[in-house]
Amino acid sequence: MEKRKEDHIKLAFESGLNIQNLDDRFYYEPLLSAHPKERVEPISFLGKAMYNPVWISSMTGGTDKAGHINRNLAKACNEFGLGMGLGSCRILLEDEKYFDDFNLRHIIGDDLPFFANLGIAQIEKALENDSVRNITGMVKSLRADGLIIHVNPLQEYLQPEGDRLKNAPFKTIHQFIEVFDLPIVVKEVGQGFGPESIKSLLRLPLAAIEFAAFGGTNFSKLELARANDAKAELLNPFVNVGNTALEMMRHVNEALKEIPNPKCKEIIISGGVKDYLDGYYLINKIKLSAVYGQASVFLKHAMGDYKELHDFIQQQIVGLHLAESYLRVR
């Protein structure tokens, strides 16, 4: 105890330790809870039971490192009760060589949400070629609960080898819903959805909307970095457009005044969610059932030994439980 008190005195006078920035999103209520224990009550989301409101957002597949990364992430889902979206499964429609990189259900377990993933361009082509059955077969072979469709017209246009969409993504999604009999989640890829797009999606019978908002990994910026200098200079202003997760949360809440009984009732809030306090704030402010998602922070810790990923997620969960115990959203 004496050593601890000496540390307090010393540290109190160190440069910077007395500089504090109030997080004014919360009221701190220290009287209302004992220290938190591990969560015992499951959270119902996407028809399954999660034990923490955290989603591992779509990242990678079809590369040499993807199998190792995905297996680490799947193991973490199982251990901590999280949900997971795969990276683009497009390669599985062309070649089953990488199937094991995506084949994670036996690791995650049957009781947690697990979704495959394809881009809107692949959906448009499948409808055009009458090959939706191939997508259904791929999803079922993975024993996934359904399909995430990533909507990325700006990324595709900026990508040197990108596809060109013939139809508005909303039209394609609407047509796909009619012929695909598994749950569908629609997400962006780093720039989010504006208010009119949000309204359109809420009116569709989707399992969920994932924000993938501006502020996280910006795939349009990544694609321009791969383009030639002239194209990059011309189109570079587009990398700074989008909608943040905070803006999109407000878009959803505002849209519910016009659409009080939306067909889509669940949200994955992702894109620029830096930590558990961002996630806790946003899922408590939005007026639909929600979890929060992250991608690059998980990717960073999943590339090495599993223990690194385990320890990182454990710290996140502890922080989230402390927030649930002592913080009330203003």
C-alpha atoms as one frame of an Amber mdcrd trajectory, in Angstrom:
protein
   0.000   0.000   0.000   2.828   2.402   0.897   4.439   1.861  -2.529   1.104
   2.454  -4.267   0.580   5.748  -2.438   4.111   6.871  -3.320   3.370   6.067
  -6.981   0.214   8.185  -6.813   2.126  11.202  -5.469   4.871  10.874  -8.075
   2.533  10.330 -11.010   0.206  13.165 -10.028   2.975  15.659 -10.790   4.175
  14.118 -14.045   3.687  16.199 -17.157   0.399  15.526 -18.925  -1.270  13.342
 -16.328  -3.412  16.188 -15.028  -4.587  17.176 -18.491  -8.065  15.709 -18.862
 -10.675  15.904 -21.613 -14.199  15.234 -20.432 -16.152  12.715 -22.511 -19.455
  14.545 -22.375 -21.452  11.777 -24.068 -22.072  10.112 -20.702 -23.193  10.655
 -17.145 -20.934   8.749 -14.782 -23.070   7.029 -12.115 -20.785   5.369  -9.532
 -23.537   4.407  -7.068 -25.689   2.188  -9.220 -23.770  -1.049  -9.741 -21.285
  -3.461  -8.244 -18.244  -4.308 -10.339 -19.413  -6.170 -13.425 -19.306  -9.915
 -13.859 -19.169 -11.787 -17.142 -22.376 -11.460 -19.125 -24.716 -14.397 -18.550
 -27.777 -13.225 -20.492 -27.505 -13.624 -24.280 -28.347 -10.853 -26.724 -30.732
 -11.808 -29.518 -29.420 -10.588 -32.867 -29.903 -11.841 -36.424 -31.907 -14.754
 -35.063 -29.026 -16.036 -32.940 -27.692 -15.463 -29.415 -24.619 -13.288 -28.923
 -22.995 -12.763 -25.529 -21.445  -9.389 -26.313 -22.786  -6.723 -28.705 -19.671
  -6.817 -30.871 -19.517  -7.746 -34.559 -16.345  -8.712 -36.412 -16.916  -6.896
 -39.690 -16.023  -8.274 -43.100 -12.330  -8.175 -43.932 -10.371 -10.686 -45.954
 -10.295 -13.965 -47.839  -8.518 -15.617 -50.738  -4.977 -14.608 -49.766  -2.144
 -16.575 -48.215  -2.705 -15.064 -44.753  -6.506 -15.055 -44.809  -6.994 -18.565
 -43.481  -4.900 -17.930 -40.384  -6.588 -14.570 -39.750 -10.113 -15.911 -40.219
  -9.544 -18.915 -37.991  -8.245 -16.671 -35.218 -11.285 -14.419 -35.581 -13.671
 -17.376 -35.606 -12.075 -18.776 -32.450 -12.565 -15.395 -30.763 -16.219 -15.350
 -31.810 -16.727 -18.716 -30.170 -14.924 -17.747 -26.975 -16.529 -14.334 -26.473
 -19.927 -14.853 -28.106 -19.498 -12.443 -31.022 -20.956 -12.348 -34.533 -18.908
 -12.353 -37.731 -19.148 -11.387 -41.368 -16.714 -12.945 -43.826 -14.680 -10.971
 -46.296 -15.729 -11.143 -49.926 -16.449 -14.742 -50.920 -16.323 -13.941 -54.635
 -13.377 -16.272 -55.162 -15.493 -19.248 -54.026 -17.837 -18.709 -56.960 -14.874
 -19.160 -59.280 -12.561 -21.610 -57.495 -12.949 -23.700 -54.330  -9.192 -23.690
 -53.715  -9.641 -21.242 -50.834 -12.774 -22.820 -49.349 -11.049 -23.690 -46.078
 -10.163 -20.018 -45.516 -13.892 -19.293 -45.233 -15.112 -22.578 -43.756 -15.423
 -21.439 -40.146 -18.777 -22.648 -38.850 -17.195 -25.605 -37.029 -14.969 -23.111
 -35.179 -17.577 -20.452 -34.459 -20.266 -22.944 -33.482 -23.886 -23.196 -34.544
 -25.364 -20.698 -32.104 -23.640 -17.476 -33.214 -24.427 -15.368 -36.315 -22.066
 -15.991 -39.224 -22.590 -14.451 -42.685 -21.006 -14.883 -46.108 -20.292 -11.802
 -48.237 -20.479 -10.735 -51.891 -20.337  -7.395 -53.680 -23.282  -5.741 -55.411
 -21.539  -6.299 -58.781 -21.585 -10.082 -58.241 -25.265  -9.921 -57.299 -26.084
  -7.936 -60.437 -24.226 -10.457 -62.610 -25.913 -13.424 -60.928 -29.338 -11.962
 -61.637 -28.340 -11.213 -65.231 -26.918 -14.718 -65.778 -29.646 -16.555 -63.858
 -27.019 -18.003 -61.519 -28.399 -17.031 -58.109 -28.479 -20.740 -57.271 -24.660
 -20.684 -57.245 -24.710 -18.024 -54.543 -27.270 -19.964 -52.535 -25.117 -23.077
 -52.844 -22.015 -21.214 -51.720 -23.737 -19.793 -48.639 -25.175 -23.181 -47.693
 -21.856 -24.953 -48.227 -20.335 -22.576 -45.651 -23.280 -23.220 -43.327 -23.600
 -19.449 -43.056 -26.818 -17.889 -41.764 -27.162 -15.654 -44.786 -25.389 -13.206
 -47.080 -23.922  -9.749 -46.628 -24.091  -7.656 -49.795 -21.475  -4.934 -49.816
 -22.594  -1.926 -51.831 -19.537  -0.142 -53.202 -20.234   1.784 -56.425 -17.613
   4.431 -55.675 -14.947   1.858 -54.833 -15.722  -0.129 -58.003 -15.470   2.992
 -60.148 -12.157   4.047 -58.632 -10.708   0.533 -58.713  -8.420   0.077 -61.749
 -10.023  -3.308 -62.528 -13.423  -2.498 -61.011 -16.800  -3.619 -62.353 -19.281
  -1.174 -63.867 -22.808  -1.360 -62.464 -25.625  -1.325 -64.998 -28.390  -0.767
 -62.457 -28.891   1.211 -59.280 -27.861  -0.986 -56.324 -31.283  -0.583 -54.698
 -32.964  -2.096 -57.762 -30.529  -5.013 -57.752 -31.042  -5.684 -54.042 -34.814
  -5.531 -54.440 -34.704  -8.073 -57.280 -32.315 -10.325 -55.368 -34.576 -10.449
 -52.320 -37.296 -11.923 -54.522 -35.193 -14.938 -55.553 -32.857 -15.505 -52.590
 -34.397 -17.365 -49.664 -31.813 -16.689 -46.940 -31.330 -13.618 -44.677 -29.600
 -10.624 -46.246 -27.507  -7.868 -44.656 -26.593  -4.806 -46.729 -23.434  -2.827
 -45.933 -21.243  -0.130 -47.421 -17.439  -0.371 -47.499 -16.170   2.717 -45.709
 -18.216   5.718 -46.750 -21.607   4.843 -45.335 -25.164   5.594 -46.458 -26.903
   8.968 -46.693 -30.441   9.583 -45.363 -32.301   8.639 -48.557 -30.373   5.370
 -48.873 -31.111   4.620 -45.203 -34.831   5.138 -45.769 -34.770   2.866 -48.816
 -33.022   0.072 -46.903 -35.300   0.321 -43.862 -38.261  -0.358 -46.170 -36.745
  -3.645 -47.384 -37.129  -6.985 -45.537 -33.439  -7.165 -44.692 -32.004  -9.007
 -41.715 -29.860  -5.952 -40.911 -28.096  -2.881 -42.269 -24.391  -2.479 -41.569
 -23.165   1.107 -41.677 -19.472   0.667 -42.671 -19.395   4.424 -42.252 -16.811
   7.042 -43.114 -13.984   7.102 -40.588 -12.794   3.513 -40.759 -10.891   1.847
 -43.591 -11.571   3.898 -46.726 -11.537   1.493 -49.674 -12.015   4.276 -52.201
  -8.788   5.831 -50.958  -7.036   2.470 -51.128  -8.144   1.958 -54.730  -6.973
   5.408 -55.798  -3.575   4.613 -54.311  -3.430   1.746 -56.815  -4.547   3.875
 -59.774  -2.360   5.846 -62.184  -1.320   9.349 -61.115  -3.644  11.217 -63.497
  -6.751   9.315 -62.404  -5.796   9.616 -58.747  -5.389  13.382 -59.001  -8.686
  13.829 -60.852 -10.856  11.690 -58.570  -9.101  12.196 -55.236 -11.780  14.598
 -53.850 -14.205  11.651 -53.711 -12.211   9.923 -50.978 -13.380  12.584 -48.531
 -17.131  12.180 -49.036 -19.334   9.971 -46.918 -21.389   9.697 -43.754 -20.007
   9.030 -40.275 -21.477   6.451 -37.914 -22.785   9.266 -35.706 -24.507  10.896
 -38.686 -25.961   7.578 -39.820 -27.292   6.826 -36.347 -29.121  10.152 -36.532
 -30.309   9.372 -40.075 -31.856   6.128 -38.826 -33.559   7.781 -35.861 -34.911
  10.552 -38.075 -36.118   8.052 -40.691 -38.099   6.160 -38.048 -40.364   9.195
 -37.666 -41.402   8.673 -41.287 -41.163   4.860 -41.189 -42.313   3.902 -37.669
 -42.529   0.190 -38.492 -39.559  -0.579 -40.749 -39.173  -4.003 -42.325 -35.495
  -3.986 -41.367 -35.183  -3.770 -37.591 -31.518  -4.487 -36.776 -28.342  -2.455
 -37.293 -24.607  -3.169 -37.211 -22.916   0.141 -36.426 -19.435   0.099 -37.937
 -16.967   2.471 -39.552 -14.819   4.696 -37.377 -15.846   2.949 -34.148 -12.533
   3.401 -32.364 -13.273   1.636 -29.095 -15.903   0.196 -26.762 -17.059   3.642
 -25.571 -17.847   4.675 -29.161 -19.711   1.406 -29.616 -21.557   1.656 -26.294
 -22.656   5.208 -27.047 -23.924   4.504 -30.555 -25.834   1.290 -29.815 -27.577
   3.048 -26.946 -28.483   6.150 -28.951 -29.926   4.381 -31.970 -33.621   3.471
 -31.791 -33.313   0.009 -33.326 -31.692  -3.162 -32.020 -27.971  -2.777 -32.666
 -24.485  -4.150 -32.115 -21.273  -2.405 -33.054 -18.715  -3.677 -35.529 -15.005
  -3.210 -36.084 -12.660  -4.566 -38.746  -9.132  -3.166 -38.965  -8.504  -3.245
 -35.199  -9.376  -6.946 -35.152  -7.314  -7.565 -38.266  -4.260  -5.970 -36.651
  -4.402  -8.341 -33.682  -5.503 -11.444 -35.620  -2.449 -11.660 -37.861  -0.182
 -13.149 -35.220  -0.643 -15.469 -32.274  -4.195 -16.057 -31.035  -3.271 -14.897
 -27.524  -2.698 -11.363 -28.818  -6.211 -11.272 -30.284  -7.685 -12.902 -27.165
  -6.108 -10.334 -24.841  -7.219  -7.429 -27.012 -10.845  -8.586 -27.125 -10.820
  -9.409 -23.409  -9.806  -5.820 -22.678 -12.557  -4.515 -24.954 -15.187  -6.642
 -23.228 -14.040  -5.541 -19.759 -14.281  -1.903 -20.870 -17.714  -2.461 -22.359
 -18.985  -4.105 -19.162 -17.638  -1.226 -17.073 -19.472   1.208 -19.351 -22.706
  -0.755 -19.002 -22.344  -0.679 -15.223 -21.412   2.957 -14.631 -22.149   5.093
 -17.683 -25.517   6.408 -18.817 -25.783   7.969 -22.241 -26.785  11.614 -22.146
